[in-house]
Amino acid sequence: MNEHATDRLKNDLIAWLTTVSPAGQPQTSPVWFLWDEGVIWVYSLADTARIRNIEANPKVSLNLDGNGMGGDIVTIEGQAAFDPSAPAASQVPAYVTKYTARMEHHGWTPQEFSEKYPVAIRIEPQRSRVW
């Protein structure tokens, strides 16, 4: 993985996760995420198109916002899988530290966030591009 991509994954708050429906329609959604030792973690609502899409096709793309002028673009392609053995988001100190202010903005405690977003998605990056 490119060092610049890794730095962005450590520091950016929002990424755009693209999944593909069983009919082949791409669907992109903003997500909170955590970069942890070569894996990207996303916590999701349980009953969403994102979940159904990953069940049908685990290939995903994660994109980070650019600089507003067509530069500093980071895209990551990978394989997503659900990890029922993963700890809840509220039990991951790095995730809680990264998103406490955003959780508070929405009126959630880390525990409430974990109850609302219980599905841990593990994304194994396979390719990254930076420009």
C-alpha positions in Angstrom: 0.0 0.0 0.0 1.3 3.4 -0.9 2.5 5.4 2.1 0.4 8.4 1.3 -2.7 6.2 1.0 -1.9 4.7 4.4 -1.5 8.2 6.0 -4.9 9.2 4.6 -6.5 6.0 5.8 -5.2 6.7 9.3 -6.4 10.3 9.4 -9.4 10.8 7.2 -12.8 10.6 8.9 -15.1 9.8 5.9 -14.7 7.4 3.1 -17.0 6.5 0.2 -17.7 2.7 0.1 -18.9 1.3 -3.2 -20.7 -2.0 -3.2 -22.4 -3.7 -6.2 -26.0 -5.0 -6.1 -26.8 -8.5 -7.3 -28.2 -6.8 -10.5 -24.8 -5.1 -11.1 -25.7 -1.6 -10.0 -22.9 0.2 -8.0 -24.0 1.9 -4.9 -21.8 4.4 -3.0 -22.3 5.4 0.6 -20.3 7.6 3.0 -18.9 5.5 5.9 -16.8 5.9 9.0 -13.8 3.5 9.0 -10.7 2.4 10.8 -7.4 1.5 9.3 -5.9 -1.2 11.5 -2.8 -3.2 10.6 -3.6 -3.5 6.9 -7.3 -4.0 7.3 -10.1 -1.5 6.9 -13.0 -1.8 9.4 -16.5 -0.4 8.8 -19.4 -0.8 11.1 -22.8 -0.9 9.5 -26.5 -0.9 10.1 -27.8 -4.5 9.9 -30.6 -4.1 7.3 -29.1 -2.1 4.4 -28.4 -2.5 0.7 -24.7 -2.4 1.6 -25.1 -5.7 3.6 -27.1 -7.4 0.9 -24.7 -6.2 -1.8 -21.6 -7.6 0.0 -23.4 -10.9 0.6 -23.9 -11.2 -3.1 -20.5 -9.7 -4.2 -17.7 -9.1 -1.8 -15.7 -6.9 -4.2 -15.8 -3.3 -2.9 -14.1 0.0 -3.5 -13.2 2.6 -0.8 -12.5 6.1 -2.0 -11.2 9.1 0.0 -12.2 12.7 -0.9 -9.7 14.6 -3.0 -8.5 18.1 -2.5 -11.4 19.7 -4.4 -9.2 20.4 -7.5 -8.9 16.9 -8.9 -5.8 15.9 -6.9 -4.9 13.9 -3.8 -7.3 11.1 -4.8 -7.0 7.7 -3.0 -8.9 4.7 -4.2 -8.7 1.2 -2.7 -10.1 -2.0 -4.1 -10.6 -5.0 -1.9 -12.7 -7.9 -0.6 -15.2 -7.3 2.1 -16.4 -9.9 4.6 -18.6 -9.8 7.7 -16.7 -10.6 10.9 -19.1 -11.7 13.7 -16.1 -12.3 16.0 -15.0 -8.7 15.8 -15.5 -6.5 18.9 -18.3 -3.9 18.9 -17.1 -0.5 17.8 -17.5 0.7 21.4 -14.8 -1.9 22.4 -12.3 -0.6 19.9 -10.4 2.2 21.5 -8.9 3.6 18.3 -12.4 3.7 16.7 -13.9 5.4 19.7 -11.1 8.0 19.8 -11.4 8.7 16.1 -15.2 9.1 16.1 -16.2 10.4 19.6 -16.8 13.9 18.4 -19.0 12.6 15.5 -20.9 10.3 17.8 -21.5 13.2 20.2 -22.7 15.4 17.3 -25.3 12.7 16.6 -26.3 12.4 20.2 -24.8 8.9 20.6 -22.6 7.3 23.2 -20.1 4.7 21.8 -22.4 2.0 23.2 -25.5 3.5 21.4 -23.5 3.7 18.2 -22.5 0.0 18.5 -26.1 -1.0 19.0 -27.2 1.0 16.0 -24.3 -0.2 13.8 -23.6 -3.8 14.9 -22.2 -5.3 11.7 -18.4 -5.4 11.5 -17.2 -5.4 7.9 -13.6 -6.3 7.3 -12.1 -5.0 4.1 -8.9 -6.6 2.9 -7.2 -4.1 0.4 -5.9 -5.7 -2.8 -5.0 -2.6 -4.8 -4.6 1.1 -4.1 -4.2 4.0 -6.5 -3.1 7.6 -5.6 -3.0 10.6 -7.8 
